[in-house]
């Protein structure tokens, strides 16, 4: 399939890309100027205008050369070559899709294995941290018990000290009251 006037350059400003006519030609015979005008939905005089006519003639020559090349190439090719080529292209496409599918499956499998190894390591680490946490809680409880015991001993010692001071004061008063005044 050859395209006429697609991507032609002229001395006129280029219209927007959506308005550039591309005319598919199915036959090997060059397209007539009136056929190009009808397919492009333009006036017949436009296809004969300077600049446009040269582009159409160049496209017709390219179309003729391409048809001649394909005819010569077809004569050299074996009869079932095109069918064989088409079947091989389909096989290649199918194999590429299968390779992509298998690659994705391997990626998923490796990801799951990494997750499993990670989960086992995490379980071990969680168990270690739980044991360490329990050990630290036991140490904390022992420390609180020791603090409570020491606080009780301190309070008892302070009470004994206060009692000793009171007793000492009484004894000093009694001794001073019994002693002669000089």
C-alpha positions in Angstrom: 0.0 0.0 0.0 1.5 3.3 -1.0 0.5 6.8 0.1 0.1 9.7 -2.3 0.7 13.3 -1.1 1.3 12.2 2.5 4.0 14.4 4.0 4.6 16.4 0.9 6.3 19.8 1.2 5.3 22.7 -1.0 5.9 26.4 -1.2 2.5 27.1 0.4 2.0 27.1 4.2 1.4 23.6 5.6 -2.1 23.0 6.7 -2.7 21.4 10.1 -1.8 17.7 10.2 -5.4 16.7 10.4 -6.1 18.3 7.0 -3.2 16.8 5.1 -4.6 14.2 2.8 -3.1 10.7 2.7 -4.6 8.7 -0.1 -4.1 4.9 0.1 -3.7 3.3 -3.3 -4.3 -0.4 -3.6 -3.4 -1.1 -7.2 0.0 -1.1 -8.8 -1.1 1.5 -11.5 -0.3 5.1 -10.7 -3.3 7.1 -9.4 -4.8 9.6 -11.9 -4.8 13.3 -11.0 -8.6 13.4 -10.9 -8.6 10.4 -8.6 -6.2 12.2 -6.3 -8.4 15.3 -6.3 -11.5 13.3 -5.6 -9.8 11.3 -2.7 -8.4 14.5 -1.2 -11.8 16.2 -1.6 -10.2 19.3 -3.3 -10.9 21.0 -6.6 -9.4 19.5 -9.8 -7.5 22.7 -10.6 -5.6 22.4 -7.3 -3.9 19.1 -8.2 -2.7 20.7 -11.5 -1.3 23.8 -9.7 2.4 24.4 -9.7 4.1 22.7 -6.8 1.3 20.3 -6.1 1.5 18.7 -9.6 5.2 18.0 -9.1 4.6 16.3 -5.7 1.8 14.1 -7.2 4.1 13.1 -10.2 6.9 12.3 -7.8 4.5 10.1 -5.7 3.3 8.4 -8.9 6.9 7.6 -9.9 7.7 6.2 -6.4 4.6 4.1 -6.6 5.6 2.7 -9.9 9.1 1.9 -8.8 7.8 0.2 -5.6 5.3 -1.9 -7.6 8.2 -2.9 -10.0 10.4 -3.8 -7.1 7.7 -5.9 -5.4 7.0 -7.7 -8.7 10.7 -8.5 -9.2 11.0 -9.6 -5.5 7.9 -11.8 -5.8 9.3 -13.5 -8.9 12.4 -14.5 -7.0 10.6 -15.8 -3.9 9.3 -19.3 -3.5 5.6 -19.8 -3.8 4.8 -20.4 -0.1 7.4 -17.9 1.2 4.9 -15.2 2.2 2.7 -17.7 4.0 5.8 -19.1 5.8 6.9 -15.6 6.7 3.5 -14.7 8.1 3.4 -17.9 10.1 6.9 -17.3 11.5 5.9 -13.7 12.5 2.9 -15.1 14.3 5.1 -17.7 16.1 7.6 -15.0 17.0 4.8 -12.8 18.4 3.4 -15.7 20.4 6.8 -16.7 21.7 7.6 -13.1 22.8 4.3 -12.9 24.7 5.1 -16.3 26.3 8.6 -15.0 27.3 7.1 -11.9 28.9 4.5 -14.0 30.7 7.3 -16.3 32.0 9.5 -13.4 33.0 6.6 -11.9 35.0 6.0 -15.3 36.7 9.7 -15.6 37.6 9.6 -12.1 39.0 6.5 -12.9 41.1 8.0 -16.1 42.3 11.3 -14.4 43.3 9.4 -11.7 45.1 7.4 -14.3 47.0 10.5 -16.1 48.0 12.1 -12.9 49.2 9.0 -12.1 51.2 9.1 -15.6 52.7 12.8 -15.3 53.7 12.0 -11.8 55.0 9.1 -13.1 57.0 11.1 -15.9 58.6 13.9 -13.5 59.5 11.3 -11.1 60.8 9.7 -13.8 62.9 13.1 -14.7 64.4 13.8 -11.0 65.1 10.4 -10.5 66.7 11.0 -13.6 68.9 14.4 -12.2 70.0 12.9 -8.8 70.7 10.0 -10.3 72.7 12.5 -12.3 74.9 14.6 -9.3 75.4 11.6 -7.2 76.3 10.5 -9.8 78.9 14.0 -9.8 80.3 14.0 -6.0 80.6 10.6 -6.1 82.2 11.8 -8.6 84.8 14.9 -6.4 85.5 12.6 -3.3 85.9 10.4 -5.2 88.3 13.4 -6.3 90.3 14.7 -2.7 90.4 11.3 -1.4 91.6 11.3 -4.0 94.4 14.8 -3.0 95.4 13.8 0.7 95.3 10.8 0.0 97.5 12.9 -2.0 100.0 15.6 0.7 100.1 12.9 3.4 100.6 11.5 1.4 103.5 14.9 1.1 105.0 15.6 4.8 104.6 12.3 5.7 106.3 13.1 3.3 109.2 16.6 4.8 109.5 15.1 8.4 109.4 12.6 7.4 112.1 15.4 5.9 114.3 17.5 9.1 113.8 14.6 11.3 114.8 14.0 9.2 117.9 17.7 9.2 118.8 17.8 13.0 118.5 14.7 13.4 120.7 16.2 11.1 123.3 19.5 12.9 123.2 17.7 16.3 123.7 15.8 14.9 126.7 18.9 13.5 128.2 20.8 16.8 127.7 17.9 18.7 129.3 17.7 16.3 132.2 21.4 16.5 132.7 21.4 20.3 132.6 18.5 20.5 135.0 20.2 18.4 137.6 23.6 20.0 137.3 24.5 22.9 139.8 24.6 26.3 138.4 28.0 27.9 138.7 
